[in-house]
Amino acid sequence: MNCSCIRGDKFNFFVRAIDSENIHYQDLSQWMGPGDSEYYSIPENFNLNVITPGKFKAVQVEVKALNSTVITAKDLKIPKIKDGIYCFQTEEICGKVYKKTQALLPDIECKIKSLYTQDEEVDKESISEVECFLKAVQYAAEEGNTKQAQEALNVLNVLLSNLNCNCNCE
């Protein structure tokens, strides 16, 4: 029987909210394969548990190993992909559970794009401040510092609400 294992701590992925209904998940993990030993094989798919903002129970989705998967709001049993910190966790793989957090901010990113493209003059300094807090949210989430990420997200929402965005987001 072949075993599917991730090399060391090389669980990795790219994730991005496409819009408020879809997430692009791409597995970038370093899986051990037949080149490592005849006992290893790279799985076609694996189960991933996702905890969405404000929820405490994970929803299991199947994703493709070393490939892209679109995860829908329906897959996550939520009405829409909302701004917040998401936790992605594997089931046990070769005795280890891998976990990472990421900020998904579809509404905020839509508002920032709209601010850049709207006809009215927008204070570029204010947009720079918004983008600074956007990065702070993303970096803190990537480092697993969810408290700091949430605090930066709260500030980011206040800054955006003060900018009078004529956006068709959400």
Backbone as CSV, one residue per row, in Angstrom:
resi,resn,N_x,N_y,N_z,CA_x,CA_y,CA_z,C_x,C_y,C_z
1,MET,0.843,-1.184,0.000,0.000,0.000,0.000,0.889,1.248,0.000
2,ASN,0.584,2.192,-0.864,1.361,3.426,-0.949,0.854,4.466,0.039
3,CYS,1.772,5.301,0.486,1.472,6.355,1.450,1.641,7.710,0.767
4,SER,0.752,8.642,1.050,0.863,10.000,0.520,1.283,10.927,1.651
5,CYS,2.487,11.470,1.546,3.034,12.320,2.607,3.556,13.631,2.025
6,ILE,3.509,14.670,2.860,4.096,15.955,2.507,5.472,16.005,3.154
7,ARG,6.457,16.431,2.388,7.833,16.496,2.868,7.959,17.555,3.971
8,GLY,8.384,17.134,5.155,8.634,18.061,6.260,7.476,19.008,6.519
9,ASP,7.778,20.299,6.524,6.748,21.325,6.735,6.401,22.018,5.425
10,LYS,6.430,21.314,4.345,6.258,21.903,3.010,4.807,21.902,2.530
11,PHE,3.863,22.002,3.472,2.459,22.216,3.097,2.349,23.671,2.682
12,ASN,1.932,23.908,1.459,1.865,25.274,0.958,0.750,25.379,-0.074
13,PHE,0.215,26.573,-0.210,-0.837,26.792,-1.195,-0.935,28.271,-1.522
14,PHE,-1.591,28.545,-2.633,-1.966,29.897,-3.023,-3.479,29.928,-2.930
15,VAL,-4.012,30.967,-2.309,-5.459,31.085,-2.216,-5.847,32.541,-2.442
16,ARG,-6.945,32.729,-3.157,-7.426,34.079,-3.452,-8.926,34.021,-3.682
17,ALA,-9.623,35.003,-3.145,-11.054,35.105,-3.427,-11.204,35.659,-4.844
18,ILE,-11.842,34.915,-5.703,-12.103,35.368,-7.070,-13.172,36.454,-7.027
19,ASP,-14.190,36.212,-6.235,-15.304,37.130,-6.028,-15.990,36.698,-4.739
20,SER,-17.202,37.155,-4.509,-17.877,36.811,-3.252,-18.506,35.416,-3.271
21,GLU,-18.307,34.682,-4.364,-18.874,33.332,-4.458,-17.837,32.233,-4.641
22,ASN,-16.596,32.597,-5.018,-15.606,31.586,-5.368,-14.222,31.896,-4.825
23,ILE,-13.536,30.838,-4.415,-12.148,30.917,-3.963,-11.304,30.067,-4.902
24,HIS,-10.170,30.617,-5.326,-9.201,29.842,-6.103,-8.180,29.295,-5.116
25,TYR,-8.104,27.972,-5.015,-7.142,27.299,-4.135,-6.196,26.504,-5.018
26,GLN,-4.900,26.731,-4.863,-3.910,25.970,-5.631,-2.920,25.337,-4.666
27,ASP,-2.860,24.019,-4.679,-1.940,23.301,-3.812,-0.523,23.419,-4.349
28,LEU,0.399,23.860,-3.510,1.809,24.008,-3.865,2.697,23.189,-2.922
29,SER,2.111,22.217,-2.245,2.845,21.408,-1.276,3.896,20.552,-1.967
30,GLN,4.919,20.211,-1.211,5.952,19.305,-1.725,5.610,17.885,-1.262
31,TRP,4.923,17.167,-2.125,4.510,15.806,-1.821,5.666,14.850,-2.093
32,MET,5.770,13.835,-1.254,6.761,12.794,-1.490,6.169,11.830,-2.518
33,GLY,6.974,11.440,-3.477,6.487,10.588,-4.549,7.374,9.383,-4.778
34,PRO,7.139,8.671,-5.872,7.900,7.458,-6.180,9.415,7.692,-6.246
35,GLY,9.846,8.905,-6.553,11.282,9.204,-6.580,11.912,9.156,-5.193
36,ASP,11.105,9.310,-4.145,11.600,9.256,-2.766,11.668,7.808,-2.269
37,SER,10.688,7.032,-2.639,10.607,5.626,-2.247,9.441,5.014,-3.007
38,GLU,9.532,3.726,-3.223,8.442,3.046,-3.930,7.156,3.041,-3.104
39,TYR,7.252,3.388,-1.823,6.083,3.352,-0.945,5.270,4.643,-0.958
40,TYR,5.775,5.675,-1.618,5.077,6.957,-1.642,4.381,7.181,-2.974
41,SER,3.214,7.809,-2.902,2.513,8.233,-4.116,1.865,9.589,-3.849
42,ILE,1.772,10.384,-4.880,1.127,11.693,-4.760,-0.369,11.476,-4.997
43,PRO,-1.205,11.906,-4.050,-2.643,11.684,-4.233,-3.202,12.580,-5.337
44,GLU,-4.293,12.160,-5.918,-4.968,13.015,-6.894,-5.697,14.142,-6.169
45,ASN,-6.320,13.802,-5.037,-7.077,14.746,-4.217,-6.777,14.498,-2.745
46,PHE,-7.068,15.504,-1.924,-7.004,15.313,-0.472,-8.054,16.206,0.173
47,ASN,-8.410,15.884,1.418,-9.429,16.638,2.136,-8.801,17.799,2.897
48,LEU,-9.481,18.932,2.813,-9.038,20.140,3.474,-10.200,20.651,4.312
49,ASN,-9.928,20.990,5.564,-10.949,21.566,6.438,-10.784,23.079,6.429
50,VAL,-11.875,23.789,6.193,-11.842,25.249,6.109,-12.743,25.818,7.196
51,ILE,-12.160,26.728,7.985,-12.952,27.454,8.985,-13.094,28.879,8.474
52,THR,-14.339,29.311,8.286,-14.627,30.636,7.749,-14.778,31.641,8.886
53,PRO,-14.664,32.938,8.586,-14.773,33.965,9.642,-16.079,33.852,10.430
54,GLY,-15.952,33.940,11.739,-17.129,33.911,12.597,-17.657,32.510,12.872
55,LYS,-17.058,31.505,12.286,-17.498,30.117,12.501,-16.431,29.402,13.327
56,PHE,-16.849,28.390,14.032,-15.909,27.630,14.851,-15.846,26.176,14.412
57,LYS,-16.680,25.828,13.441,-16.705,24.459,12.953,-16.180,24.440,11.526
58,ALA,-15.279,23.513,11.262,-14.691,23.394,9.928,-15.649,22.705,8.974
59,VAL,-15.531,23.086,7.703,-16.254,22.417,6.625,-15.207,21.722,5.770
60,GLN,-15.440,20.465,5.473,-14.480,19.704,4.695,-14.770,19.840,3.197
61,VAL,-13.708,20.129,2.446,-13.801,20.176,0.980,-12.678,19.311,0.412
62,GLU,-12.909,18.775,-0.758,-11.882,17.994,-1.438,-11.177,18.899,-2.436
63,VAL,-9.835,18.924,-2.366,-9.039,19.743,-3.280,-8.060,18.848,-4.036
64,LYS,-7.605,19.347,-5.164,-6.662,18.594,-5.991,-5.240,18.823,-5.498
65,ALA,-4.473,17.754,-5.403,-3.064,17.864,-5.028,-2.284,18.403,-6.228
66,LEU,-1.396,19.353,-5.967,-0.528,19.949,-6.997,-1.314,20.523,-8.173
67,ASN,-2.486,21.046,-7.878,-3.345,21.583,-8.924,-4.280,22.623,-8.319
68,SER,-5.103,23.222,-9.165,-6.047,24.251,-8.725,-7.432,23.670,-8.511
69,THR,-8.115,24.231,-7.537,-9.490,23.857,-7.231,-10.266,25.144,-6.969
70,VAL,-11.474,25.228,-7.477,-12.363,26.338,-7.136,-13.264,25.854,-6.003
71,ILE,-13.194,26.567,-4.896,-14.038,26.273,-3.732,-15.132,27.332,-3.718
72,THR,-16.369,26.908,-3.711,-17.483,27.853,-3.753,-18.024,28.137,-2.346
73,ALA,-18.744,29.243,-2.239,-19.411,29.560,-0.972,-20.359,28.417,-0.595
74,LYS,-21.003,27.855,-1.600,-21.908,26.727,-1.358,-21.152,25.535,-0.771
75,ASP,-19.936,25.256,-1.299,-19.106,24.175,-0.751,-18.826,24.399,0.738
76,LEU,-18.665,25.672,1.118,-18.351,26.027,2.504,-19.598,26.228,3.363
77,LYS,-20.761,26.032,2.738,-22.046,26.152,3.438,-22.264,27.548,4.015
78,ILE,-21.856,28.556,3.232,-22.062,29.953,3.615,-22.706,30.681,2.435
79,PRO,-23.431,31.793,2.694,-24.095,32.504,1.603,-23.121,33.210,0.652
80,LYS,-21.965,33.664,1.173,-20.983,34.344,0.326,-19.610,34.306,0.985
81,ILE,-18.589,34.523,0.178,-17.230,34.620,0.697,-17.105,36.040,1.239
82,LYS,-17.030,36.157,2.557,-16.962,37.497,3.139,-15.530,37.803,3.583
83,ASP,-15.245,39.089,3.723,-13.931,39.524,4.176,-13.629,38.924,5.547
84,GLY,-12.420,38.403,5.702,-12.031,37.889,7.000,-10.853,36.942,6.930
85,ILE,-10.575,36.326,8.061,-9.454,35.407,8.210,-10.006,33.985,8.109
86,TYR,-9.437,33.214,7.190,-9.855,31.843,6.938,-8.739,30.902,7.387
87,CYS,-9.121,29.786,7.975,-8.160,28.776,8.404,-8.294,27.556,7.489
88,PHE,-7.175,27.099,6.963,-7.131,25.929,6.079,-6.299,24.861,6.789
89,GLN,-6.895,23.688,6.984,-6.227,22.641,7.750,-6.448,21.294,7.090
90,THR,-5.366,20.519,6.971,-5.485,19.182,6.402,-6.006,18.224,7.463
91,GLU,-6.471,17.090,6.994,-6.676,15.982,7.912,-5.287,15.427,8.186
92,GLU,-5.184,14.444,9.022,-3.875,13.882,9.326,-3.251,13.265,8.069
93,ILE,-2.045,13.708,7.764,-1.282,13.185,6.626,0.033,12.657,7.192
94,CYS,0.220,11.345,7.132,1.432,10.694,7.669,1.709,11.140,9.107
95,GLY,0.659,11.179,9.908,0.814,11.495,11.316,0.886,12.975,11.652
96,LYS,0.670,13.842,10.681,0.787,15.276,10.934,-0.422,16.017,10.345
97,VAL,-0.891,17.025,11.077,-1.955,17.901,10.595,-1.305,19.239,10.248
98,TYR,-1.555,19.738,9.049,-0.986,21.006,8.589,-2.072,22.071,8.640
99,LYS,-1.688,23.281,9.076,-2.670,24.353,9.253,-2.043,25.686,8.859
100,LYS,-2.821,26.487,8.117,-2.389,27.840,7.746,-3.609,28.752,7.732
101,THR,-3.368,30.027,8.046,-4.440,31.013,7.956,-4.122,32.003,6.838
102,GLN,-5.174,32.509,6.225,-5.046,33.478,5.142,-6.204,34.470,5.226
103,ALA,-5.933,35.704,4.842,-6.989,36.714,4.747,-7.575,36.657,3.341
104,LEU,-8.872,36.531,3.259,-9.584,36.635,1.978,-10.467,37.867,2.089
105,LEU,-10.285,38.802,1.151,-10.919,40.117,1.273,-11.564,40.553,-0.047
106,PRO,-12.539,39.790,-0.551,-13.108,40.136,-1.856,-13.803,41.492,-1.898
107,ASP,-14.543,41.832,-0.860,-15.270,43.102,-0.845,-14.308,44.284,-0.717
108,ILE,-13.333,44.158,0.156,-12.353,45.233,0.347,-11.534,45.451,-0.918
109,GLU,-11.091,44.371,-1.557,-10.316,44.512,-2.794,-11.150,45.147,-3.895
110,CYS,-12.434,44.815,-3.961,-13.340,45.430,-4.938,-13.454,46.938,-4.676
111,LYS,-13.578,47.316,-3.418,-13.692,48.738,-3.071,-12.425,49.508,-3.428
112,ILE,-11.269,48.915,-3.172,-10.004,49.583,-3.506,-9.887,49.772,-5.020
113,LYS,-10.233,48.748,-5.782,-10.224,48.878,-7.254,-11.162,49.982,-7.704
114,SER,-12.335,50.025,-7.101,-13.319,51.048,-7.464,-12.820,52.449,-7.137
115,LEU,-12.136,52.588,-6.013,-11.588,53.899,-5.654,-10.590,54.380,-6.701
116,TYR,-9.786,53.475,-7.207,-8.804,53.849,-8.231,-9.457,54.212,-9.560
117,THR,-10.601,53.626,-9.846,-11.207,53.825,-11.168,-12.400,54.776,-11.193
118,GLN,-12.849,55.224,-10.030,-13.999,56.136,-10.053,-13.589,57.514,-10.572
119,ASP,-14.541,58.226,-11.115,-14.286,59.510,-11.764,-13.872,60.616,-10.792
120,GLU,-14.436,60.591,-9.601,-14.132,61.657,-8.649,-12.673,61.591,-8.203
121,GLU,-12.167,62.733,-7.829,-10.794,62.814,-7.323,-10.733,62.120,-5.957
122,VAL,-9.810,61.220,-5.825,-9.655,60.491,-4.573,-8.299,60.839,-3.977
123,ASP,-8.294,60.999,-2.688,-7.061,61.320,-1.978,-6.113,60.116,-2.041
124,LYS,-5.062,60.242,-2.830,-4.110,59.141,-3.036,-3.413,58.756,-1.728
125,GLU,-3.229,59.701,-0.834,-2.605,59.409,0.457,-3.504,58.496,1.289
126,SER,-4.807,58.740,1.211,-5.750,57.896,1.944,-5.764,56.479,1.372
127,ILE,-5.688,56.364,0.051,-5.647,55.033,-0.566,-4.364,54.311,-0.166
128,SER,-3.264,55.039,-0.088,-2.003,54.429,0.340,-2.120,53.887,1.760
129,GLU,-2.796,54.626,2.625,-2.993,54.169,3.999,-3.861,52.907,4.031
130,VAL,-4.903,52.891,3.198,-5.771,51.723,3.091,-4.957,50.515,2.627
131,GLU,-4.134,50.713,1.605,-3.323,49.604,1.095,-2.305,49.117,2.128
132,CYS,-1.799,50.012,2.938,-0.871,49.642,4.006,-1.569,48.714,5.001
133,PHE,-2.789,49.047,5.385,-3.534,48.200,6.318,-3.976,46.894,5.650
134,LEU,-4.251,46.933,4.349,-4.570,45.711,3.608,-3.406,44.724,3.725
135,LYS,-2.186,45.210,3.490,-0.987,44.369,3.607,-0.808,43.879,5.042
136,ALA,-1.073,44.739,6.019,-0.938,44.352,7.428,-1.873,43.183,7.755
137,VAL,-3.101,43.246,7.251,-4.061,42.158,7.469,-3.527,40.874,6.840
138,GLN,-3.109,40.963,5.580,-2.641,39.788,4.853,-1.408,39.168,5.510
139,TYR,-0.421,39.999,5.853,0.811,39.483,6.434,0.575,38.872,7.816
140,ALA,-0.217,39.538,8.646,-0.491,39.006,9.984,-1.222,37.661,9.881
141,ALA,-2.176,37.556,8.967,-2.904,36.291,8.782,-1.952,35.190,8.322
142,GLU,-1.099,35.497,7.354,-0.141,34.504,6.844,0.788,34.007,7.957
143,GLU,1.117,34.875,8.897,1.998,34.497,10.003,1.234,33.797,11.131
144,GLY,-0.080,33.667,10.984,-0.883,32.998,11.997,-1.272,33.890,13.157
145,ASN,-1.012,35.192,13.036,-1.366,36.133,14.093,-2.766,36.679,13.804
146,THR,-3.763,35.871,14.101,-5.139,36.216,13.737,-5.672,37.412,14.517
147,LYS,-5.225,37.580,15.761,-5.684,38.732,16.549,-5.206,40.039,15.913
148,GLN,-3.934,40.102,15.559,-3.384,41.297,14.909,-4.039,41.509,13.537
149,ALA,-4.276,40.430,12.819,-4.925,40.536,11.508,-6.336,41.110,11.656
150,GLN,-7.075,40.636,12.648,-8.442,41.127,12.857,-8.447,42.592,13.268
151,GLU,-7.493,42.993,14.117,-7.401,44.401,14.530,-7.107,45.295,13.318
152,ALA,-6.189,44.874,12.452,-5.872,45.648,11.247,-7.070,45.673,10.301
153,LEU,-7.811,44.572,10.228,-9.011,44.518,9.382,-10.070,45.492,9.885
154,ASN,-10.222,45.604,11.190,-11.182,46.560,11.756,-10.810,47.989,11.375
155,VAL,-9.523,48.339,11.481,-9.053,49.681,11.093,-9.272,49.889,9.598
156,LEU,-8.959,48.883,8.806,-9.129,48.966,7.353,-10.583,49.255,6.980
157,ASN,-11.510,48.608,7.637,-12.933,48.845,7.355,-13.341,50.276,7.700
158,VAL,-12.825,50.809,8.790,-13.121,52.199,9.169,-12.549,53.155,8.126
159,LEU,-11.300,52.927,7.727,-10.672,53.795,6.714,-11.470,53.787,5.413
160,LEU,-11.891,52.613,4.986,-12.658,52.517,3.743,-14.022,53.195,3.854
161,SER,-14.653,53.082,5.003,-15.973,53.714,5.162,-15.870,55.233,5.113
162,ASN,-14.705,55.780,5.441,-14.499,57.236,5.409,-14.165,57.766,4.012
163,LEU,-13.986,56.888,3.034,-13.544,57.324,1.696,-14.668,57.510,0.677
164,ASN,-15.898,57.376,1.074,-17.026,57.589,0.159,-16.860,56.858,-1.170
165,CYS,-16.718,55.579,-1.095,-16.556,54.770,-2.312,-17.918,54.564,-2.963
166,ASN,-18.041,54.976,-4.207,-19.246,54.718,-4.987,-19.072,53.376,-5.692
167,CYS,-19.128,52.327,-4.898,-18.777,50.992,-5.385,-20.006,50.125,-5.546
168,ASN,-19.936,49.212,-6.456,-20.955,48.176,-6.593,-20.349,46.865,-6.154
169,CYS,-19.938,46.819,-4.914,-19.290,45.630,-4.379,-20.266,44.882,-3.490
170,GLU,-19.936,43.642,-3.196,-20.678,42.698,-2.354,-21.534,41.810,-3.151
